[in-house]
C-alpha cells in the first residue's frame, strides 16, 4: 500500500494543529493510541468490534485521503494500523472488545458499501440475504497486466437499493489526477465485465427482462432492466432470434452501468443527460461489441452470453429474423472495425479512451452549456489518447508512426457511426412490428424516438399494437 504521509514519532500536542494521520482531515484528536479524526475513529472501532473483513482489488496500493477515504476500506484499515491505532484499546459496551486480539475473523455479515463514490458516510441498507463470490478477471493485453486482480464482490440476492448502477457502489476508486486517466477506465471495463449478481442465463424462460423503462430511469436504475448475468464474450453458439431480446437487454444494461462511472455526466442537466445517453448509446454499445470480438479472435461479432454472428463466408445456417437484423451491421463491423482493431493490436486503454470519445459527440437539441461540457470532455479524452499513444511508442517509433497510429484509431469512429445507423434501421423496424418481442419503451427511445426532431421532453411510448395505422406514421 502507498502512503501519502509518514508516521511521525513526535505527535503534536495542540488541538488546533492536529490533523488525522489516516486521511489528513483537520480537527483530529488522540484516539486509540494515535491521532485521527472522528470519522476514522468510528470506522476503526466498527471494524474491530464487528470483526469486519475487507478486500482491495488494487493490490493494497490505494492512497487514503479525506475526499475518498471510503473508496477502499481495506487500505484505510491498514493505514489506521500503520499510524498506530491500537485494536486492543477499542472497547465494547462492557469493556475491551477482545483482550486477546488475534486479527480480523470472517463473519457472514458483509462489509458496508457506500452508495455514492463521493460520500463519506453513505451506507447501504442491510442485505436480507447475501452470498459471496470470487471473480477472477482475465488479462486482455499484457501491457496492463498490473490491473489483473481478484474481485471480491457481494452477490445481492435481495437488496432494498439493488437497482442502482455499479458506479454508485465504490467498486473503483475515483482518479485523483489527469495523468494516466486511462487506467481508471480500463479498471471499469474489467469490473463491469466480471460483475454478476445471478447465475441465471438471460435465455431461460423464467428470466425477467423489463424493457418498459425510460432511458433516464435505466440510467438511474440499470438493474431494473434485468439481473446482471455473466456477459461471456466467447463465441459458443450462433445468435438466433430467441437470443435477441436477452442480449440486447443485458448489453444495454452494461452501457448504463458504464456511463455511471463517468464524472462529466454529473455536470449535465437532466435534459442534456437524456439527450446524450439516448443519442450516443448505440454507438458505444457497438464499440464494445467490436472490441470484445477483436480481442477474442472471434470469427464474427460477439453479442455477449456466448452468442455470436458468424462471418458471411462461413455459410452457417441462420434464421431469417437474425439475418435480417444483423447481416449488414455484422459484415460492416467485421470488415471496417474488428479487422482494423486486430491489425492495430489495439490495447484495452486505447479502446477505453476511444469509447469515451465516441460517447462525447454532438447531439441535437442539447443546450449551449451542455454542448460546452461535451466538447470539453471530448478534447480531454482525445488529448489523453494522444498522450497514451506517445507514452507507449515514444521509445520505439518515429513521430510519423505515432501520428499514423492515432489517425487510424480515430478513423474507426466514422465506421461506428454508420454501423449505428444500420442498427437503428434494423432494431427500429423490429420495434415497430414487434419482431422477436422487441417492441418496448426502451428500444423505441434508443433506436426510433431519438431520430424524431425535436426530441420530445415527455418520454416516448412505442406504437399501439392495436392500431395498424400507427405503425406507418413514424
N, C-alpha and C positions, 0 to 999 in steps of 0.2 A: 504493500500500500504506500502511496506517495503522500507525504505530509507537507502541508504548507506552512507549518510552524514547528520549530523545535521546542521540546520541553525545557523550560527554564528551571534551573535548580533553586534559584532565589525567587520565591513567589512575591509579587508586590503586596504591600500591606494596606495601601489606601484604597478605599472602596471606589473612589471616583475614577481611578486609573485601571481598575480591574477589567480585563477582557477574558471571555471564555477561551480556554486553551483548546477546546474541541472545535468550535465553529467560528470563533473570533467575534461573537456577539458582545456588545457593550453591557455594562451594568451587571457584571458577574460577581459571584461571591464564592466563599470556600464551602465546598460540599464534598463529602465522602473522601476527604484527604487531598483534594486538589481544587483548582479554580475552574468553575464552569457556570454557565447561565442556568436559569430556571428550566428552560426547555430541555437542555441536555441532561440536567439533573433528573427531570421526570422521565426522560427516555431511558437513562441508565437504570433508574430504580425499577421501572416496569420490566426491563429486560432481565434484570437479576431476579426480581421477585417471582416472575412468572416463567422463568427458565426459557425465554424465547430463543429460537434458533433462526438465524438469517442466512441468506445466500447472496453472493455477489457474482454477477455474470461477467465481470471485467477483471478477474484475477486479483481482487482486493487492491486495486490501484486508484480508487476514486479519491478525489480531493473533497474534503468536507469544508463547506463554507455556510454561513448563515442563510444565504439565499436559497440553497438547495441541499440543506443538510439531511432532509428526509429521502433524498433520491437513492441512497444506498445505506441501509440500516446496519449491514454487517461492517462496512468500513467505518461508520460512525461509532459503533460499539467498540471496534478495535482502537479507534482514536481515543475513546474515553479511557480505555485501559492503558494506552501508551502514555497519556499525560498524567497518570497517577490516580485516577478514580478507583477506589478500592471496593470490590464487591462485598468484602467481609463487613464493611461499615453500613451496608444497606439494611435497614430494619423493617420488619413486617409490622403487623398490628400489635404483636406481643413480643417484641424483641428482635434480635438478629434473625434475618431470614434463613440463613444457612451457616452456622458456625463452622462447619467443616466443608466449606465451599470447594467443589471439585470441578467447576466449569459448567457450562450450559448442558442441559439434557433435553432430548427431543420429547415434546409432548404433542398431542393431537391438535392443539389449538394453533391455527396458522398465524403468521406474523401479520401485524396491522398493515394494510395497504392504503396509502393516501389516495384520495380521488383526484387531486389536482397536482400536476407537477410543479406548481408554483406555490402551493400552500404548505405551511409548516405543521399545521395541526389538524388537517382534514383526515378523518379516519373512516374507513369503510364500516358499514354496519356489519355485525357479526354474521357469519355464514351459518346456515342451519345444517348444512351437510357438505363436507369437503373431502376430497381425496387429493393426493399429491402425486405428481408425475415428474420424472426427469426426462427432459428432451434434449438430445444432443444434436447440435447443428453440424452440418457437413460443410467443409470449406468449399467455396465456389471458385476462388482463384488463390494461388499460392501467395500472391503478394500481400494479401490481407489475412494470412494465417493467424496473426495475432488476435483477430477478432473471433476465432473459433472458441466457443465457450459452452459450458453446460448450464442450461437454464433450469432453475427450479421454479416451476410455475404452478400456482394453485389452480386446480380444476374446480370451478364454481358450478356445482350441480344445482344449487338453489341460492340465488342472490337476490337481495332486495334492490340492488342497483346494477344488475348484471348486464344491462343493455348498453352501458357506457362504452365509448371507444377505447382502444388499447392505449392511446396517447394520454389518457387520464389515470393510468394505473402505475405510473412511475417505473415502468419496465426498463426505460432507457434514460440515463441522466442527461439533462439538457446541456448542450455545449456551452462553454464559457467564453470562447474566443472565436473569431472568424477563421483562424488558421486551421487547416486540415478539417474543415467543416464536413467533408465527405465521410469521415469516419463515423460521425453521428448517424448519417443516413444509411450507411452500409449496415450498421448495427440494427437500425429499424427494419430494414428489409429482412434480415435474418430472424429477428424476433417475430415478425408477422408471419413469415413462412413456417415457423415452428410452434406457434401458439395454437393450441387446441383446447376446447373445453368439452369435447364429446368424442366418443369412439365410434359414433354412427357414420354411415355413409350418406351423402346427400341424395343418393338414388334409392334409398329404402322407401318403401311405400308409405310408412307412417312418419317419415321425416318431414317436419313442418318448415315450409318456406313461405314467408309472408312478403309479397311484393306490393301489397296495397298500403304503401307508405310513401310519403313525400321525400324528396331528396334532402330537405332540411331536417326532417325527423331522422332520416337514415344517417345523416352526419352526426347528430347528437346521440343516436341510439342504434348503432350498426348491428348489434346482436339481435335487434328486433326483426331483422330480415331472416336470420336463421342462426343456429348454433355454429360455432367455429369448428368445422370438421377439418381433418388433415388435408392440406392443399395438394400434396403429392404431384409434383411436376414431372413425373416419369410418364412414358408412353406405354401404357399397359393394355388399353382397349380403344378401339376405334370409336369416335364420337358418333352417337345416334341421336335421333330426335327426342328420345326419352331422357337424354342427359342434358339437354339444352337449358332447361329451367334451373336445374340444380347447379350446373357450372356457372351460369350467368349470375345467379343469386349469391353464390359463395365468393366469386371473384369481385363482384360489385361491393360486397361487404368488406372484402380485403382492401379495396380502394378507399372506402370511408375510414377504415382503421388507419391507413397510411396517412391520409391528409390530417388526421387528428394530431400528428406529431409535428406539423409544420407551423412554426411560430407566426409567420406572416399572415396566415389566415385569420388569426385572432385580432388583427388590426382592421380587418374589413367590416363594413356594416353588414347587417343581416341580409339586405337585398343584394349587395355586391358579392357576399359569400355564396349565396344561392346561384347567382349568375355564373360565377366561376366554376363551382363544382358541377353544375349541370352542363355547362358548355365545354368543359375540359375532361370530364370523367372518362369518356370512351377512348380518347387518345392515350390517356395514362394507362388504362387497362390493356390496350393493345401493345404499348411499350413493354408492359410486364409480360404478356404472352410471348412477345418476340425474344426478350432476353432469356427467359427461362427455357425457351425452345433452343436457343443458340448454345447456352452453356451445357445443356444436357445432350447435345448432339442428336437431338430427335429428328427423325426423318419426317418432317411436317411441323405442325403447330400444336403445342400442348395447351390444354384449356383447364388444367387442374383436375384433381380427383382421378388421376391416372388416365384421363381421356385425351385423345389427340386426333387431329385431322391429317391424314397422310398426304404426301406429295401426290400430285395427279398421276405421275408416271408409274406409281406403284400398282395401279389397277386394282385397288382394294374395293370390294363391293360396299357401296354406301347407300343409305336410304335416301329417297328423293328430297325429303324435307331438309336433312342435314346438308345435302349437296347444294340445294337452292340457297341455303342460309350462309354457308361457309366457303363455297368453292372459290369465288372470286377474291374474297378477302384473304383466305389462306394462301392462295397462289401468289398474290402480290406481296404478302408479308414474307413468305419464304424467299422469294427472289430478291426483293428490294431491301429487306431489313435483316432477316435472320442470317442469310448468307453473308451479308456485309459485316454483321457483328462478328461472325466467325472468322472472316478474313482479317478483321482488325484485332481479333482476340481481345475483345472489349472486356475491361475489368469491371468488377462489381461497383467500384467507386465511380467510374466513368458513366456506367448505366444509371446509377442513383442520381447523379447530377443532371444527366440528360433527361431523366424522367421529371425532375423538378422544373427544368426549362420548358418541357412540354406542358406542364400544368400552368405556368405563369405566362400565358399568351393572351393577346387581346380578345375580349369577349364583348359582343354588342350589348348596349343598354347599361353598361356599368357607369357609375358616377365618375366625375373627374378625379375625386380623391381616390376612389378605388383603382382607377387606371394608373395613377401615380404609384400606388403601392405595388401593383402588379409589375409595372415597368422596373421599379427599383429592385424587386425580388428577382426578376429575370436577369438584370445586369449583375446582380450579386452572384447568382449561381452560374452564369456564363463566365464571369471572371474566375470563379472557383474551378470551373472545368479547365480553363486556360492554365491556371496555376497548377492544377493536378497533372496535366499532361507534361508541362515543363518540368515539374518536380520529378516525374518518373523517367523522362527521357533526356534530362539535362546532360548526363554523363556519356550517353551512347548515341545521341542523334544530333544532326545538324539543325539549324534554325528552320530550314525549309522542310525538313522531315516532321518537325513539331507542328508547323503550320498545316502541313498536309494532313496529319492525323486529326487535328482539331476540326479542319474543314470537313473531312469525311464523317466524323462523328455528328457534326451539326447538320449535315445533309441527309441524315436519317430522318430528321423531323418532317420535311415535306412529304415523305412517303407515309409516315404515320398519319398525317392529316388526310391523305387520300384514302388510306385504309379505314379510317374512322367514318368517312363519308359513305363508303361502301357498306360498312357495318350498320350505319344508321338506316340506310335503304332497306337492308335485309331484315334487321330486327324491327324496324318500324312497320314493315309490311306484316311481319308475324304478330306484332302487337295489334294492328288494326283488325286483322282477320282471325285473331286468337289461334294462331298456328302453334302447336306444341304447348298450349296453355300459357302462352307468353303475354297475353293481354293483362296489363296491370297498371296501376298508377305510376309506379317507379319506372317501368320500361317505357311507358308513354312519355314521361317527363324527360328522361335522359336521351331518348332516341327520336322523338317526334316533337314534343312540346317545345324543345329548345330552339327549333328552327322556325317557330312562329314569331312574327315581328309585330309589335314588341312582345317580349316575354311577359306573360301576364303576372301581375302581383299575386293573384289568387292561385293556389295550387291547381294545376290542370288535372282533369279527370279523363280516363280513357273513354273511347266512344261507347255508347249504349249498345249492348249486344242485341237488344230487341229491335233496334232501328237500323235497317239496312241502308237508309239514306245517309246516316251519319258517317258511314264507312267511307263514303266517297266525297265528303265535304272537307277533307283535310288538305 
